[in-house]
Amino acid sequence: IVPRLEERMGVPILNLAKAGDEVRYMLGVEQRERLTRILKRGNPGGGAWELLLFSGGGNDIVDNPMALWVKDWDPNVPPSELLHDARFEAALALVLAGYEDLITLRDELSPDTHVMLHAYDFAIPDGRGICHLGPWLRPTFELRRFPNRTAMSAVVETMLTRFADRLAAFAKQHKKVTFINTQGTLARKTSSWHNELHPSDKGFDKFVALFYTQIKQLFPARVG
């Protein structure tokens, strides 16, 4: 997203992202200290950073730990209800704790910086990984004996929708925070995705367009 968005806007972006990062590490000691230094120092042009794009939470609720909050397949229960609610909510609570600390840091160190958050579109648990990484979704469903991808996708949609709802509510509770709901952007077919978690090149371009539109509205004089 970042290189495409930087090119589209014509504005430099300091990219701190690490592939596969989880919120508990992004707001843990090491990365928190780095973010603290950057917010205190301000941007190289002088003054506070104008915008902080924060992408987190997706990696926290997938991969191996996902087996803890997905129930065994039961043909008598709608697939969308095959989540251990308390366990999944505990996972979301840990993610939201990181978001809370992010806003606290922003408020203390750079209160004029706007924060932008986003949801995750409905990934397809088809078992595709990349560069010896992944898959991140399908193994849990195979462990839990789900019979088909339709049933698996229903659980993924429930998880991601609940996460999006939590983020939307979180954004409304804080000043200078914008939430972008990206869900429904991609057609629900495997060609929309490069693998289980990452969209195709055209998919990335669609997400960039959403971010660009929101950022342009916030900073019309700065974004080309």
C-alpha positions in Angstrom: 0.0 0.0 0.0 2.6 2.6 1.1 4.7 2.9 -2.1 1.6 3.0 -4.2 0.0 5.6 -2.0 3.1 7.7 -1.8 3.3 7.8 -5.6 -0.4 8.6 -5.9 -0.3 11.5 -3.4 3.0 13.0 -4.3 3.8 13.2 -0.6 6.7 11.3 1.1 5.7 8.6 3.7 8.0 7.3 6.4 7.3 3.6 6.4 7.8 1.8 9.7 5.9 -1.4 8.7 7.3 -4.9 9.2 5.7 -7.8 7.3 3.6 -10.0 9.5 3.7 -7.6 12.5 1.2 -7.9 15.3 -0.2 -5.1 17.3 1.1 -6.5 20.6 4.6 -6.1 19.1 3.9 -2.9 17.3 3.0 -1.3 20.7 5.5 -3.4 22.7 8.7 -2.1 24.1 11.0 -2.0 21.1 8.7 -0.6 18.4 6.9 1.7 20.9 10.3 3.3 21.8 11.0 3.9 18.1 7.5 5.4 17.5 8.0 7.6 20.6 11.2 9.0 19.3 9.7 9.7 15.9 6.6 11.4 17.3 8.8 13.5 19.6 11.2 14.5 16.9 8.5 15.5 14.4 8.8 15.3 10.6 12.0 16.2 8.8 10.4 19.3 7.3 9.7 20.7 10.7 6.7 20.5 12.9 4.4 17.6 13.8 3.6 14.7 11.6 0.4 15.4 9.7 -0.9 11.8 9.5 -0.2 8.5 11.0 -1.4 5.5 9.0 -1.8 2.5 11.3 -2.4 -1.0 10.0 -2.7 -3.7 12.6 -4.8 -6.5 14.0 -5.1 -8.7 11.0 -2.1 -10.8 11.9 -3.2 -11.0 15.5 -6.3 -13.0 14.7 -5.1 -15.4 12.1 -2.4 -18.2 11.7 -1.8 -20.8 14.4 -3.6 -19.1 17.4 -6.8 -18.9 15.3 -7.4 -22.6 16.3 -8.1 -21.3 19.8 -11.2 -19.4 18.8 -12.6 -21.4 16.0 -14.9 -24.3 17.1 -15.0 -27.8 15.6 -17.4 -28.1 12.6 -21.0 -28.8 13.6 -23.5 -29.2 10.7 -26.3 -28.2 13.1 -24.8 -24.8 13.8 -24.6 -21.9 11.3 -20.9 -21.6 10.3 -20.9 -17.9 11.3 -21.6 -19.0 14.9 -18.7 -21.4 15.1 -16.5 -19.0 17.1 -15.6 -19.2 20.8 -17.0 -15.7 21.6 -15.1 -15.2 24.8 -11.8 -16.3 23.4 -12.2 -14.2 20.2 -13.2 -11.2 22.2 -10.1 -11.6 24.4 -8.0 -11.6 21.2 -9.7 -8.5 20.0 -9.3 -6.8 23.4 -5.6 -7.3 23.2 -5.5 -5.7 19.8 -7.7 -2.8 20.9 -5.4 -2.3 23.9 -2.6 -1.6 21.4 -4.8 0.9 19.6 -5.6 2.6 22.9 -1.9 3.0 23.7 -1.3 4.3 20.2 -3.8 7.1 20.7 -2.4 7.8 24.1 1.1 8.3 22.6 -0.3 10.5 19.9 -2.2 12.6 22.4 0.8 13.0 24.6 3.5 13.5 22.0 1.9 14.8 18.8 -1.7 15.8 19.4 -2.1 17.5 16.0 -1.3 14.3 14.2 -4.3 12.7 12.6 -4.5 8.9 12.8 -6.1 6.7 10.1 -7.2 3.1 10.7 -8.7 0.5 8.4 -10.6 -2.7 8.3 -9.7 -5.9 6.4 -11.6 -7.1 3.4 -13.0 -10.7 3.4 -10.0 -12.9 2.8 -10.6 -16.3 1.2 -9.2 -19.4 3.1 -8.0 -21.2 0.0 -4.7 -22.4 1.4 -2.4 -20.2 -0.7 0.8 -18.8 1.0 3.8 -17.0 -0.4 7.6 -17.3 -0.2 7.3 -20.2 2.3 5.0 -18.2 4.5 1.4 -19.2 5.2 -1.2 -20.3 4.7 -2.7 -18.4 7.6 -6.4 -19.4 7.5 -7.1 -22.8 6.0 -5.0 -25.0 8.4 -7.3 -24.0 11.4 -10.4 -25.0 9.4 -8.8 -28.3 8.4 -7.9 -29.0 12.0 -11.5 -28.2 13.0 -12.8 -30.5 10.2 -14.7 -27.9 8.2 -16.1 -29.5 5.1 -15.8 -26.8 2.4 -14.5 -23.3 1.7 -18.0 -21.8 1.9 -18.3 -22.7 5.6 -14.7 -21.5 6.2 -15.4 -18.2 4.6 -18.5 -17.6 6.7 -16.3 -17.8 9.9 -13.7 -15.5 8.4 -16.3 -13.0 7.5 -17.7 -13.0 11.0 -14.3 -12.5 12.5 -13.4 -9.6 10.2 -16.8 -7.9 10.5 -16.6 -8.0 14.3 -13.1 -6.5 14.2 -14.3 -3.8 11.8 -17.2 -3.0 14.0 -14.9 -2.6 17.0 -12.5 -0.3 15.1 -15.3 1.8 13.8 -16.6 2.3 17.3 -13.1 3.0 18.6 -12.5 5.7 16.0 -15.7 7.5 17.0 -14.5 7.7 20.6 -11.4 9.6 19.7 -10.6 13.0 18.1 -8.6 13.2 14.9 -9.1 9.5 14.1 -10.5 8.3 10.8 -11.6 4.7 10.1 -11.8 3.4 6.6 -14.0 0.4 6.1 -12.4 -1.5 3.2 -14.8 -4.4 3.4 -16.6 -5.3 0.2 -13.9 -3.6 -2.0 -12.8 -6.8 -3.7 -14.9 -9.3 -5.6 -15.3 -12.5 -3.6 -13.2 -14.7 -5.9 -9.7 -16.0 -5.6 -8.4 -13.9 -8.5 -8.9 -10.8 -6.3 -6.2 -12.1 -4.0 -2.5 -13.0 -4.4 -2.7 -15.3 -1.5 -4.9 -15.8 1.6 -4.0 -12.4 3.2 -2.7 -10.2 0.4 -4.8 -8.8 -2.5 -3.7 -8.9 -6.1 -2.0 -5.9 -7.7 -5.3 -4.5 -8.9 -6.7 -5.2 -5.4 -4.0 -3.1 -3.9 -4.8 -0.3 -6.3 -8.4 -0.3 -5.2 -7.4 0.0 -1.6 -5.0 2.8 -2.4 -7.8 4.7 -4.1 -9.9 4.5 -0.8 -7.0 5.8 1.3 -6.2 8.5 -1.2 -9.8 9.8 -1.2 -9.9 10.0 2.6 -6.5 11.6 2.9 -7.4 14.1 0.1 -10.5 15.1 2.1 -8.4 15.7 5.2 -5.5 17.5 3.6 -6.8 19.0 0.3 -4.0 21.5 0.0 -1.2 18.9 0.6 -2.3 16.0 -1.6 -1.9 16.1 -5.3 
